[in-house]
Amino acid sequence: MNQGLIPTTESVYKLIQELNKLPGIGPKSAQRLAYYLLRAPGEQAKLLADAIISIKQKTKLCSICSNVTDSDPCSICRSDQRDQTKICVVEQPQDILALEHTRIYNGLYHVLHGAISPTEGVGADDIRIKELMNRLQGGSIDEVILATNPNLEGEQTALYLNKLISPLGIRVTRLARGLPFGTELEYADDVTLTRAIEGRQEF
């Protein structure tokens, strides 16, 4: 580290660097967070460090839906209170949090962990489409709701999934167009998401 350019300790500088790697955290925000943690009580910093270590050591992917979980299968997949005839397909685990917050959907989920994006070298085999198709073979699913993001990659993925699923005789729907194009599901408000789910349309 060049102390002449960055007048701080090596440990603070390293923390700023690591925080700056997080999504949505720019250099100024990383600096504020680092100095906040520096001033915070030791116990608070330890709790944060323990939480970060715990999430890496204890979380796994559900063997059924691929959502993040600390027990397998996850609480949604093993719940007998959920509608077992519907699967809502999302791109990322955080999309489930957004949809669950609306309290309007009570079916199952499937997390793709990405979207088809030829420009970024992400193809159908790079996301969890095969696992979804395996789940649909049992004949117990009546509807698949495609809740991929309303952007180019999400639309490409939805079109590809519809082409695979429709021949199985399963109803395929897409979230209504209440979601602005180019946005991501996790950032949509509850009212918009609720209307998108309730107004979903045949693909």
MDTraj code that builds the backbone (N, CA, C; nanometers):
import mdtraj as md
import numpy as np

residues = "MET ASN GLN GLY LEU ILE PRO THR THR GLU SER VAL TYR LYS LEU ILE GLN GLU LEU ASN LYS LEU PRO GLY ILE GLY PRO LYS SER ALA GLN ARG LEU ALA TYR TYR LEU LEU ARG ALA PRO GLY GLU GLN ALA LYS LEU LEU ALA ASP ALA ILE ILE SER ILE LYS GLN LYS THR LYS LEU CYS SER ILE CYS SER ASN VAL THR ASP SER ASP PRO CYS SER ILE CYS ARG SER ASP GLN ARG ASP GLN THR LYS ILE CYS VAL VAL GLU GLN PRO GLN ASP ILE LEU ALA LEU GLU HIS THR ARG ILE TYR ASN GLY LEU TYR HIS VAL LEU HIS GLY ALA ILE SER PRO THR GLU GLY VAL GLY ALA ASP ASP ILE ARG ILE LYS GLU LEU MET ASN ARG LEU GLN GLY GLY SER ILE ASP GLU VAL ILE LEU ALA THR ASN PRO ASN LEU GLU GLY GLU GLN THR ALA LEU TYR LEU ASN LYS LEU ILE SER PRO LEU GLY ILE ARG VAL THR ARG LEU ALA ARG GLY LEU PRO PHE GLY THR GLU LEU GLU TYR ALA ASP ASP VAL THR LEU THR ARG ALA ILE GLU GLY ARG GLN GLU PHE".split()
xyz = np.array([
    [0.0840, -0.1199, 0.0000],
    [0.0000, 0.0000, 0.0000],
    [0.0870, 0.1241, 0.0000],
    [0.0479, 0.2264, -0.0764],
    [0.1218, 0.3507, -0.0819],
    [0.0642, 0.4472, 0.0203],
    [0.1317, 0.4594, 0.1350],
    [0.0798, 0.5432, 0.2425],
    [0.0727, 0.6894, 0.1999],
    [0.1541, 0.7285, 0.0985],
    [0.1504, 0.8669, 0.0543],
    [0.0202, 0.8997, -0.0184],
    [-0.0359, 0.7991, -0.0876],
    [-0.1604, 0.8208, -0.1601],
    [-0.2824, 0.7898, -0.0745],
    [-0.2722, 0.6922, 0.0145],
    [-0.3867, 0.6510, 0.0961],
    [-0.3453, 0.6573, 0.2430],
    [-0.3757, 0.7684, 0.3090],
    [-0.3311, 0.7881, 0.4471],
    [-0.4163, 0.7124, 0.5481],
    [-0.4044, 0.5814, 0.5512],
    [-0.4758, 0.5006, 0.6488],
    [-0.3945, 0.3744, 0.6742],
    [-0.4406, 0.2918, 0.7650],
    [-0.3666, 0.1701, 0.7981],
    [-0.3887, 0.0639, 0.6906],
    [-0.2990, -0.0317, 0.6874],
    [-0.3096, -0.1418, 0.5921],
    [-0.4400, -0.2180, 0.6110],
    [-0.4801, -0.2423, 0.7349],
    [-0.6011, -0.3208, 0.7620],
    [-0.7271, -0.2466, 0.7176],
    [-0.7318, -0.1144, 0.7418],
    [-0.8483, -0.0361, 0.6983],
    [-0.8529, -0.0314, 0.5459],
    [-0.7385, -0.0127, 0.4841],
    [-0.7301, -0.0080, 0.3382],
    [-0.7793, -0.1391, 0.2767],
    [-0.7390, -0.2514, 0.3339],
    [-0.7815, -0.3822, 0.2829],
    [-0.9328, -0.3996, 0.2963],
    [-0.9883, -0.3528, 0.4105],
    [-1.1329, -0.3639, 0.4316],
    [-1.2077, -0.2792, 0.3289],
    [-1.1599, -0.1578, 0.3037],
    [-1.2222, -0.0718, 0.2032],
    [-1.2200, -0.1399, 0.0669],
    [-1.1079, -0.2008, 0.0336],
    [-1.0957, -0.2711, -0.0951],
    [-1.1976, -0.3837, -0.1078],
    [-1.2116, -0.4623, -0.0013],
    [-1.3045, -0.5760, -0.0056],
    [-1.4492, -0.5290, -0.0099],
    [-1.4834, -0.4257, 0.0667],
    [-1.6203, -0.3731, 0.0655],
    [-1.6543, -0.3148, -0.0706],
    [-1.5574, -0.2548, -0.1361],
    [-1.5767, -0.1940, -0.2674],
    [-1.6090, -0.2982, -0.3749],
    [-1.5771, -0.4259, -0.3480],
    [-1.6066, -0.5326, -0.4430],
    [-1.7532, -0.5763, -0.4382],
    [-1.8249, -0.5354, -0.3325],
    [-1.9646, -0.5748, -0.3177],
    [-2.0520, -0.4968, -0.4150],
    [-2.1594, -0.5594, -0.4671],
    [-2.2465, -0.4899, -0.5627],
    [-2.3147, -0.3697, -0.4973],
    [-2.3139, -0.2578, -0.5674],
    [-2.3804, -0.1382, -0.5158],
    [-2.2977, -0.0572, -0.4184],
    [-2.1782, -0.1034, -0.3870],
    [-2.0919, -0.0324, -0.2923],
    [-1.9761, 0.0320, -0.3695],
    [-1.9824, 0.1647, -0.3832],
    [-1.8755, 0.2374, -0.4497],
    [-1.7638, 0.2695, -0.3520],
    [-1.6586, 0.3340, -0.3991],
    [-1.5430, 0.3656, -0.3136],
    [-1.5791, 0.4478, -0.1892],
    [-1.6653, 0.5494, -0.2065],
    [-1.7039, 0.6348, -0.0925],
    [-1.7849, 0.5568, 0.0097],
    [-1.8793, 0.4762, -0.0389],
    [-1.9607, 0.3950, 0.0522],
    [-1.8740, 0.2936, 0.1258],
    [-1.7792, 0.2337, 0.0542],
    [-1.6883, 0.1367, 0.1153],
    [-1.6058, 0.2035, 0.2254],
    [-1.5636, 0.3237, 0.2003],
    [-1.4856, 0.3977, 0.2999],
    [-1.5691, 0.4291, 0.4233],
    [-1.6938, 0.4737, 0.4004],
    [-1.7828, 0.5047, 0.5146],
    [-1.8091, 0.3805, 0.5986],
    [-1.8361, 0.2671, 0.5310],
    [-1.8632, 0.1427, 0.6027],
    [-1.7409, 0.0972, 0.6828],
    [-1.6248, 0.1073, 0.6215],
    [-1.5023, 0.0645, 0.6896],
    [-1.4792, 0.1447, 0.8168],
    [-1.4967, 0.2766, 0.8082],
    [-1.4739, 0.3600, 0.9263],
    [-1.5862, 0.3458, 1.0291],
    [-1.7070, 0.3123, 0.9803],
    [-1.8152, 0.2823, 1.0742],
    [-1.7802, 0.1585, 1.1564],
    [-1.7326, 0.0539, 1.0863],
    [-1.6950, -0.0693, 1.1553],
    [-1.5762, -0.0467, 1.2483],
    [-1.4894, 0.0415, 1.2104],
    [-1.3739, 0.0738, 1.2945],
    [-1.4193, 0.1357, 1.4263],
    [-1.5224, 0.2188, 1.4209],
    [-1.5743, 0.2855, 1.5415],
    [-1.6725, 0.1984, 1.6196],
    [-1.7302, 0.0980, 1.5526],
    [-1.8337, 0.0149, 1.6166],
    [-1.7741, -0.0690, 1.7294],
    [-1.8580, -0.1064, 1.8273],
    [-1.8109, -0.1945, 1.9344],
    [-1.7561, -0.3256, 1.8772],
    [-1.6578, -0.3816, 1.9424],
    [-1.5956, -0.5048, 1.8949],
    [-1.6952, -0.6174, 1.8752],
    [-1.7965, -0.6255, 1.9629],
    [-1.8960, -0.7322, 1.9539],
    [-1.9776, -0.7211, 1.8250],
    [-2.0106, -0.5972, 1.7850],
    [-2.0872, -0.5779, 1.6613],
    [-2.0074, -0.6232, 1.5395],
    [-1.8806, -0.5888, 1.5362],
    [-1.7948, -0.6306, 1.4258],
    [-1.7806, -0.7825, 1.4228],
    [-1.7723, -0.8437, 1.5424],
    [-1.7590, -0.9890, 1.5501],
    [-1.8867, -1.0575, 1.5005],
    [-2.0030, -1.0014, 1.5362],
    [-2.1293, -1.0594, 1.4912],
    [-2.1389, -1.0552, 1.3385],
    [-2.0951, -0.9448, 1.2792],
    [-2.0971, -0.9338, 1.1338],
    [-2.0031, -1.0363, 1.0710],
    [-1.8831, -1.0462, 1.1248],
    [-1.7850, -1.1423, 1.0718],
    [-1.8372, -1.2853, 1.0849],
    [-1.8984, -1.3173, 1.1993],
    [-1.9535, -1.4518, 1.2211],
    [-2.0662, -1.4822, 1.1229],
    [-2.1497, -1.3794, 1.0959],
    [-2.2624, -1.3986, 1.0038],
    [-2.2117, -1.4273, 0.8623],
    [-2.1054, -1.3580, 0.8216],
    [-2.0485, -1.3795, 0.6885],
    [-1.9884, -1.5195, 0.6777],
    [-1.9157, -1.5609, 0.7799],
    [-1.8552, -1.6944, 0.7796],
    [-1.9638, -1.8023, 0.7806],
    [-2.0681, -1.7787, 0.8608],
    [-2.1770, -1.8760, 0.8732],
    [-2.2494, -1.8975, 0.7403],
    [-2.2737, -1.7871, 0.6677],
    [-2.3480, -1.7994, 0.5416],
    [-2.2685, -1.8803, 0.4387],
    [-2.1356, -1.8749, 0.4473],
    [-2.0527, -1.9519, 0.3557],
    [-2.0400, -2.0979, 0.3986],
    [-2.0443, -2.1228, 0.5285],
    [-2.0234, -2.2586, 0.5788],
    [-2.1516, -2.3403, 0.5894],
    [-2.2638, -2.2742, 0.6174],
    [-2.3863, -2.3473, 0.6506],
    [-2.4918, -2.3490, 0.5409],
    [-2.4854, -2.2543, 0.4466],
    [-2.5889, -2.2530, 0.3443],
    [-2.5522, -2.3447, 0.2283],
    [-2.6551, -2.3977, 0.1650],
    [-2.6391, -2.4880, 0.0501],
    [-2.7555, -2.4620, -0.0441],
    [-2.7597, -2.5314, -0.1548],
    [-2.8723, -2.5202, -0.2462],
    [-2.9685, -2.6354, -0.2227],
    [-3.0969, -2.6036, -0.2207],
    [-3.1996, -2.7067, -0.2062],
    [-3.1898, -2.8036, -0.3233],
    [-3.1932, -2.9312, -0.2950],
    [-3.1783, -3.0329, -0.3996],
    [-3.3010, -3.0397, -0.4910],
    [-3.4098, -2.9737, -0.4516],
    [-3.5315, -2.9746, -0.5337],
    [-3.5438, -2.8472, -0.6167],
    [-3.5408, -2.7315, -0.5496],
    [-3.5685, -2.6056, -0.6194],
    [-3.4456, -2.5188, -0.6443],
    [-3.3325, -2.5547, -0.5835],
    [-3.2066, -2.4795, -0.5974],
    [-3.2075, -2.3444, -0.5270],
    [-3.3019, -2.3227, -0.4363],
    [-3.2986, -2.2026, -0.3535],
    [-3.1911, -2.2212, -0.2466],
    [-3.1397, -2.1109, -0.1928],
    [-3.0433, -2.1237, -0.0843],
    [-3.1157, -2.1662, 0.0434],
    [-3.0528, -2.2530, 0.1208],
    [-3.1165, -2.3069, 0.2406],
    [-3.0109, -2.3557, 0.3379],
    [-3.0500, -2.3723, 0.4622],
    [-2.9582, -2.4333, 0.5588],
    [-3.0045, -2.5742, 0.5940],
    [-3.1155, -2.6173, 0.5321],
    [-3.1620, -2.7553, 0.5484],
    [-3.2161, -2.8022, 0.4140],
    [-3.1991, -2.9290, 0.3832],
    [-3.2373, -2.9819, 0.2534],
    [-3.3384, -3.0947, 0.2686],
    [-3.4562, -3.0830, 0.2057],
    [-3.5004, -2.9741, 0.1193],
    [-3.5339, -2.8476, 0.1979],
    [-3.5520, -2.7366, 0.1256],
    [-3.5793, -2.6084, 0.1917],
    [-3.7198, -2.6070, 0.2514],
    [-3.7474, -2.5064, 0.3327],
    [-3.8752, -2.4987, 0.4039],
    [-3.9939, -2.4867, 0.3085],
    [-3.9754, -2.4235, 0.1927],
    [-4.0859, -2.4099, 0.0973],
    [-4.1160, -2.5439, 0.0318],
    [-4.0142, -2.6153, -0.0108],
    [-4.0350, -2.7437, -0.0783],
    [-4.0962, -2.8494, 0.0142],
    [-4.0636, -2.8446, 0.1425],
    [-4.1152, -2.9482, 0.2319],
    [-4.2458, -2.9077, 0.3010],
    [-4.2965, -2.7875, 0.2719],
    [-4.4196, -2.7412, 0.3349],
    [-4.5418, -2.8059, 0.2713],
    [-4.6314, -2.8583, 0.3544],
    [-4.7556, -2.9160, 0.3018],
    [-4.8649, -2.8095, 0.2908],
    [-4.8295, -2.6839, 0.3198],
    [-4.9246, -2.5730, 0.3080],
    [-4.9137, -2.5034, 0.1721],
    [-4.8135, -2.5427, 0.0924],
    [-4.7944, -2.4791, -0.0373],
    [-4.8699, -2.5540, -0.1466],
    [-4.9082, -2.4811, -0.2508],
    [-4.9740, -2.5413, -0.3669],
    [-4.8686, -2.6188, -0.4468],
    [-4.8803, -2.7501, -0.4446],
    [-4.7803, -2.8368, -0.5075],
    [-4.7983, -2.8506, -0.6586],
    [-4.8979, -2.7806, -0.7156],
    [-4.9246, -2.7940, -0.8590],
    [-4.8672, -2.6785, -0.9405],
    [-4.8070, -2.5785, -0.8728],
    [-4.7541, -2.4620, -0.9427],
    [-4.6060, -2.4427, -0.9108],
    [-4.5291, -2.4094, -1.0127],
    [-4.3882, -2.3751, -0.9938],
    [-4.3637, -2.2379, -1.0556],
    [-4.3085, -2.1482, -0.9779],
    [-4.2707, -2.0161, -1.0253],
    [-4.1195, -2.0166, -1.0506],
    [-4.0800, -1.9900, -1.1733],
    [-3.9392, -1.9950, -1.2122],
    [-3.8786, -1.8551, -1.2035],
    [-3.7726, -1.8427, -1.1232],
    [-3.7050, -1.7135, -1.1059],
    [-3.5573, -1.7284, -1.1420],
    [-3.4917, -1.6147, -1.1605],
    [-3.3500, -1.6185, -1.1975],
    [-3.2585, -1.6374, -1.0774],
    [-3.2885, -1.5695, -0.9665],
    [-3.1993, -1.5694, -0.8509],
    [-3.2764, -1.5918, -0.7210],
    [-3.2091, -1.6431, -0.6175],
    [-3.2766, -1.6677, -0.4891],
    [-3.3423, -1.5436, -0.4298],
    [-3.2816, -1.4255, -0.4480],
    [-3.3394, -1.3047, -0.3902],
    [-3.4735, -1.2678, -0.4533],
    [-3.5014, -1.3214, -0.5740],
    [-3.6308, -1.2972, -0.6367],
    [-3.7428, -1.3644, -0.5571],
    [-3.7123, -1.4770, -0.4936],
    [-3.8110, -1.5459, -0.4100],
    [-3.8501, -1.4571, -0.2925],
    [-3.7525, -1.3909, -0.2315],
    [-3.7817, -1.3013, -0.1196],
    [-3.8799, -1.1931, -0.1618],
    [-3.8583, -1.1358, -0.2805],
    [-3.9471, -1.0303, -0.3296],
    [-4.0888, -1.0823, -0.3502],
    [-4.1013, -1.2006, -0.4111],
    [-4.2339, -1.2570, -0.4371],
    [-4.3034, -1.3010, -0.3087],
    [-4.2287, -1.3584, -0.2165],
    [-4.2872, -1.4026, -0.0896],
    [-4.3374, -1.2842, -0.0079],
    [-4.2719, -1.1703, -0.0233],
    [-4.3101, -1.0515, 0.0527],
    [-4.4495, -1.0020, 0.0148],
    [-4.4946, -1.0337, -0.1072],
    [-4.6274, -0.9915, -0.1507],
    [-4.7381, -1.0737, -0.0849],
    [-4.7041, -1.1949, -0.0405],
    [-4.7994, -1.2876, 0.0220],
    [-4.9139, -1.3268, -0.0719],
    [-4.8939, -1.3130, -0.2009],
    [-5.0001, -1.3450, -0.2963],
    [-4.9796, -1.4812, -0.3616],
    [-4.8553, -1.5276, -0.3646],
    [-4.8237, -1.6546, -0.4298],
    [-4.7951, -1.7606, -0.3253],
    [-4.8557, -1.8795, -0.3446],
    [-4.8412, -1.9848, -0.2443],
    [-4.7979, -2.1179, -0.3055],
    [-4.7353, -2.1118, -0.4221],
    [-4.6896, -2.2348, -0.4849],
    [-4.5430, -2.2620, -0.4566],
    [-4.4815, -2.3405, -0.5434],
    [-4.3404, -2.3767, -0.5302],
    [-4.2559, -2.2858, -0.6187],
    [-4.1246, -2.3003, -0.6080],
    [-4.0324, -2.2185, -0.6868],
    [-3.9276, -2.3067, -0.7544],
    [-3.8614, -2.2466, -0.8527],
    [-3.7409, -2.3063, -0.9081],
    [-3.6457, -2.1931, -0.9433],
    [-3.5221, -2.2018, -0.8938],
    [-3.4231, -2.0966, -0.9162],
    [-3.3261, -2.1404, -1.0261],
    [-3.3160, -2.0606, -1.1306],
    [-3.2274, -2.0935, -1.2426],
    [-3.0818, -2.0578, -1.2158],
    [-3.0595, -1.9626, -1.1269],
    [-2.9247, -1.9098, -1.1004],
    [-2.8633, -1.8490, -1.2262],
    [-2.9426, -1.7644, -1.2897],
    [-2.8951, -1.6932, -1.4072],
    [-2.9997, -1.6891, -1.5160],
    [-2.9600, -1.6332, -1.6304],
    [-3.0473, -1.6252, -1.7472],
    [-2.9621, -1.6471, -1.8717],
    [-3.0260, -1.6934, -1.9773],
    [-2.9548, -1.7159, -2.1022],
    [-2.9059, -1.5821, -2.1574],
    [-2.7775, -1.5733, -2.1842],
    [-2.7187, -1.4496, -2.2345],
    [-2.6012, -1.4836, -2.3271],
    [-2.6285, -1.5000, -2.4551],
    [-2.5213, -1.5360, -2.5498],
    [-2.4053, -1.4362, -2.5485],
    [-2.4353, -1.3079, -2.5270],
    [-2.3288, -1.2075, -2.5282],
    [-2.2317, -1.2258, -2.4129],
    [-2.2799, -1.2877, -2.3038],
    [-2.1935, -1.3127, -2.1879],
    [-2.1490, -1.4580, -2.1808],
    [-2.1815, -1.5343, -2.2846],
    [-2.1402, -1.6736, -2.2894],
    [-2.2187, -1.7664, -2.1981],
    [-2.3404, -1.7245, -2.1612],
    [-2.4252, -1.8076, -2.0745],
    [-2.5316, -1.8751, -2.1596],
    [-2.5228, -2.0064, -2.1686],
    [-2.6200, -2.0821, -2.2468],
    [-2.7171, -2.1585, -2.1577],
    [-2.8060, -2.2334, -2.2197],
    [-2.9076, -2.3085, -2.1457],
    [-2.8456, -2.4115, -2.0513],
    [-2.7318, -2.4656, -2.0881],
    [-2.6674, -2.5672, -2.0050],
    [-2.5964, -2.5074, -1.8838],
    [-2.5829, -2.3749, -1.8822],
    [-2.5108, -2.3094, -1.7724],
    [-2.6019, -2.2698, -1.6567],
    [-2.7327, -2.2805, -1.6762],
    [-2.8271, -2.2511, -1.5681],
    [-2.9117, -2.3760, -1.5424],
    [-2.9928, -2.3729, -1.4388],
    [-3.0575, -2.4951, -1.3905],
    [-3.1901, -2.5246, -1.4609],
    [-3.1806, -2.5381, -1.5942],
    [-3.2975, -2.5722, -1.6739],
    [-3.3217, -2.7230, -1.6721],
    [-3.2156, -2.8016, -1.6787],
    [-3.2297, -2.9473, -1.6774],
    [-3.2994, -2.9934, -1.5495],
    [-3.2625, -2.9315, -1.4371],
    [-3.3247, -2.9672, -1.3092],
    [-3.4741, -2.9340, -1.3088],
    [-3.5098, -2.8217, -1.3712],
    [-3.6516, -2.7852, -1.3810],
    [-3.7275, -2.8873, -1.4639],
    [-3.6733, -2.9245, -1.5786],
    [-3.7415, -3.0190, -1.6660],
    [-3.7587, -3.1547, -1.5977],
    [-3.6613, -3.1945, -1.5180],
    [-3.6740, -3.3193, -1.4420],
    [-3.7909, -3.3127, -1.3441],
    [-3.8122, -3.1954, -1.2835],
    [-3.9231, -3.1791, -1.1884],
    [-4.0594, -3.1879, -1.2567],
    [-4.0631, -3.1550, -1.3846],
    [-4.1911, -3.1510, -1.4565],
    [-4.2322, -3.2869, -1.5119],
    [-4.1463, -3.3857, -1.4974],
    [-4.1743, -3.5168, -1.5556],
    [-4.2772, -3.5971, -1.4764],
    [-4.2984, -3.5620, -1.3506],
    [-4.3857, -3.6428, -1.2657],
    [-4.5330, -3.6309, -1.2962],
    [-4.5728, -3.5234, -1.3643],
    [-4.7143, -3.5081, -1.3989],
    [-4.7973, -3.4382, -1.2934],
    [-4.7356, -3.3913, -1.1844],
    [-4.8125, -3.3281, -1.0774],
    [-4.8197, -3.1762, -1.0909],
    [-4.7458, -3.1197, -1.1861],
    [-4.7431, -2.9748, -1.2030],
    [-4.8427, -2.9324, -1.3109],
    [-4.9333, -2.8399, -1.2762],
    [-5.0346, -2.7908, -1.3696],
    [-4.9932, -2.6611, -1.4380],
    [-4.9123, -2.5805, -1.3670],
    [-4.8765, -2.4490, -1.4209],
    [-4.7324, -2.4138, -1.3867],
    [-4.6625, -2.3582, -1.4837],
    [-4.5294, -2.3019, -1.4618],
    [-4.5379, -2.1523, -1.4890],
    [-4.5052, -2.0728, -1.3885],
    [-4.5078, -1.9271, -1.4018],
    [-4.3653, -1.8798, -1.4287],
    [-4.3436, -1.8196, -1.5422],
    [-4.2110, -1.7712, -1.5777],
    [-4.1939, -1.6292, -1.5236],
    [-4.1145, -1.6185, -1.4171],
    [-4.0928, -1.4902, -1.3505],
    [-3.9490, -1.4432, -1.3688],
    [-3.8955, -1.4694, -1.4875],
    [-3.7625, -1.4176, -1.5186],
    [-3.7728, -1.2659, -1.5334],
    [-3.6616, -1.1971, -1.5198],
    [-3.6630, -1.0512, -1.5225],
    [-3.7114, -0.9971, -1.6570],
    [-3.7829, -0.8834, -1.6545],
    [-3.8334, -0.8247, -1.7790],
    [-3.7257, -0.7452, -1.8518],
    [-3.6217, -0.8152, -1.8945],
    [-3.5156, -0.7545, -1.9757],
    [-3.4826, -0.8526, -2.0877],
    [-3.3868, -0.8187, -2.1713],
    [-3.3572, -0.9013, -2.2885],
    [-3.3211, -1.0448, -2.2509],
    [-3.2329, -1.0606, -2.1494],
    [-3.1909, -1.1948, -2.1077],
    [-3.3080, -1.2734, -2.0492],
    [-3.3899, -1.2056, -1.9684],
    [-3.5056, -1.2709, -1.9084],
    [-3.6062, -1.3161, -2.0121],
    [-3.6272, -1.2312, -2.1147],
    [-3.7203, -1.2659, -2.2214],
    [-3.6691, -1.3843, -2.3036],
    [-3.5394, -1.3844, -2.3327],
    [-3.4804, -1.4964, -2.4073],
    [-3.4980, -1.6269, -2.3308],
    [-3.4751, -1.6191, -2.1997],
    [-3.4869, -1.7384, -2.1155],
    [-3.6309, -1.7867, -2.1107],
    [-3.7252, -1.6927, -2.0962],
    [-3.8670, -1.7288, -2.0904],
    [-3.9126, -1.7939, -2.2213],
    [-3.8704, -1.7383, -2.3340],
    [-3.9072, -1.7958, -2.4642],
    [-3.8522, -1.9376, -2.4789],
    [-3.7299, -1.9571, -2.4352],
    [-3.6663, -2.0892, -2.4445],
    [-3.7402, -2.1897, -2.3555],
    [-3.7740, -2.1481, -2.2338],
    [-3.8444, -2.2383, -2.1421],
    [-3.9835, -2.2723, -2.1934],
    [-4.0521, -2.1730, -2.2479],
    [-4.1853, -2.1983, -2.3023],
    [-4.1802, -2.3032, -2.4129],
    [-4.0766, -2.2940, -2.4973],
    [-4.0602, -2.3900, -2.6065],
    [-4.0395, -2.5314, -2.5538],
    [-3.9692, -2.5444, -2.4390],
    [-3.9441, -2.6760, -2.3807],
    [-4.0651, -2.7316, -2.3062],
    [-4.1362, -2.6427, -2.2362],
    [-4.2422, -2.6874, -2.1448],
    [-4.3757, -2.7103, -2.2145],
    [-4.4105, -2.6256, -2.3108],
    [-4.5423, -2.6343, -2.3759],
    [-4.5767, -2.7730, -2.4289],
    [-4.4820, -2.8451, -2.4922],
    [-4.5163, -2.9794, -2.5412],
    [-4.5553, -3.0784, -2.4314],
    [-4.5245, -3.0467, -2.3059],
    [-4.5586, -3.1367, -2.1958],
    [-4.7050, -3.1240, -2.1546],
    [-4.7756, -3.0269, -2.2135],
    [-4.9166, -3.0078, -2.1789],
    [-4.9362, -2.9314, -2.0498],
    [-4.8333, -2.8659, -2.0022],
    [-4.8407, -2.7869, -1.8800],
    [-4.8678, -2.6413, -1.9166],
    [-4.9591, -2.5782, -1.8437],
    [-4.9900, -2.4376, -1.8677],
    [-4.8674, -2.3525, -1.8351],
    [-4.8276, -2.2673, -1.9286],
    [-4.7130, -2.1786, -1.9083],
    [-4.7623, -2.0344, -1.9087],
    [-4.7349, -1.9601, -1.8006],
    [-4.7763, -1.8204, -1.7921],
    [-4.6544, -1.7326, -1.7663],
    [-4.6727, -1.6042, -1.7929],
    [-4.5659, -1.5053, -1.7746],
    [-4.6221, -1.3936, -1.6886],
    [-4.5402, -1.3366, -1.6001],
    [-4.5867, -1.2250, -1.5189],
    [-4.6388, -1.1142, -1.6089],
    [-4.7441, -1.0468, -1.5636],
    [-4.8051, -0.9398, -1.6421],
    [-4.7067, -0.8262, -1.6639],
    [-4.7364, -0.7405, -1.7594],
    [-4.6443, -0.6349, -1.7998],
    [-4.6455, -0.5142, -1.7062],
    [-4.6912, -0.5330, -1.5838],
    [-4.6837, -0.4238, -1.4872],
    [-4.5403, -0.3931, -1.4495],
    [-4.4502, -0.4873, -1.4779],
    [-4.3077, -0.4683, -1.4485],
    [-4.2419, -0.3949, -1.5639],
    [-4.1796, -0.2803, -1.5375],
    [-4.1136, -0.2053, -1.6450],
    [-4.0017, -0.2869, -1.7082],
    [-3.9881, -0.2776, -1.8404],
    [-3.8820, -0.3502, -1.9095],
    [-3.7463, -0.2974, -1.8655],
    [-3.6539, -0.3891, -1.8418],
    [-3.5185, -0.3506, -1.8027],
    [-3.4950, -0.3518, -1.6534],
    [-3.6009, -0.3788, -1.5742],
    [-3.5830, -0.3819, -1.4291],
    [-3.5545, -0.5243, -1.3831],
    [-3.5234, -0.5384, -1.2541],
    [-3.5028, -0.6699, -1.1947],
    [-3.6085, -0.6936, -1.0884],
    [-3.6512, -0.8180, -1.0773],
    [-3.7621, -0.8552, -0.9898],
    [-3.7403, -0.8108, -0.8460],
    [-3.6180, -0.8278, -0.7953],
    [-3.5922, -0.8020, -0.6539],
    [-3.6115, -0.6555, -0.6160],
    [-3.6104, -0.5645, -0.7149],
    [-3.6249, -0.4218, -0.6864],
    [-3.7666, -0.3707, -0.7072],
    [-3.8568, -0.4559, -0.7538],
    [-3.9949, -0.4134, -0.7776],
    [-4.0695, -0.4013, -0.6451],
    [-4.1620, -0.3060, -0.6390],
    [-4.2392, -0.2881, -0.5155],
    [-4.3487, -0.3939, -0.5057],
    [-4.4041, -0.4079, -0.3842],
    [-4.5031, -0.5127, -0.3576],
    [-4.6279, -0.5003, -0.4446],
    [-4.6768, -0.3772, -0.4640],
    [-4.7997, -0.3569, -0.5416],
    [-4.7781, -0.3993, -0.6864],
    [-4.6663, -0.3581, -0.7441],
    [-4.6358, -0.3943, -0.8829],
    [-4.6224, -0.5453, -0.8984],
    [-4.5512, -0.6090, -0.8040],
    [-4.5342, -0.7541, -0.8104],
    [-4.6665, -0.8274, -0.7935],
    [-4.7496, -0.7794, -0.7006],
    [-4.8800, -0.8419, -0.6780],
    [-4.9643, -0.8376, -0.8046],
    [-4.9690, -0.7202, -0.8696],
    [-5.0451, -0.7073, -0.9947],
    [-4.9869, -0.7944, -1.1051],
    [-4.8537, -0.8063, -1.1067],
    [-4.7880, -0.8880, -1.2093],
    [-4.8226, -1.0352, -1.1913],
    [-4.8299, -1.0804, -1.0655],
    [-4.8637, -1.2208, -1.0381],
    [-5.0110, -1.2462, -1.0677],
    [-5.0977, -1.1589, -1.0175],
    [-5.2434, -1.1781, -1.0346],
    [-5.2828, -1.1662, -1.1819],
    [-5.2137, -1.0810, -1.2562],
    [-5.2497, -1.0596, -1.3965],
    [-5.1673, -1.1408, -1.4930],
    [-5.0998, -1.2449, -1.4441],
    [-5.0143, -1.3251, -1.5330],
    [-5.0959, -1.3793, -1.6502],
    [-5.0286, -1.3908, -1.7609],
    [-5.0967, -1.4262, -1.8853],
    [-5.0397, -1.5533, -1.9456],
    [-5.1223, -1.6168, -2.0284],
    [-5.0754, -1.7340, -2.1018],
    [-4.9572, -1.6916, -2.1873],
    [-4.8564, -1.7745, -2.1924],
    [-4.7391, -1.7380, -2.2715],
    [-4.7697, -1.7477, -2.4202],
])
top = md.Topology()
chain = top.add_chain()
for i, resn in enumerate(residues, 1):
    res = top.add_residue(resn, chain, resSeq=i)
    for name in ("N", "CA", "C"):
        top.add_atom(name, md.element.get_by_symbol(name[0]), res)
traj = md.Trajectory(xyz[None], top)
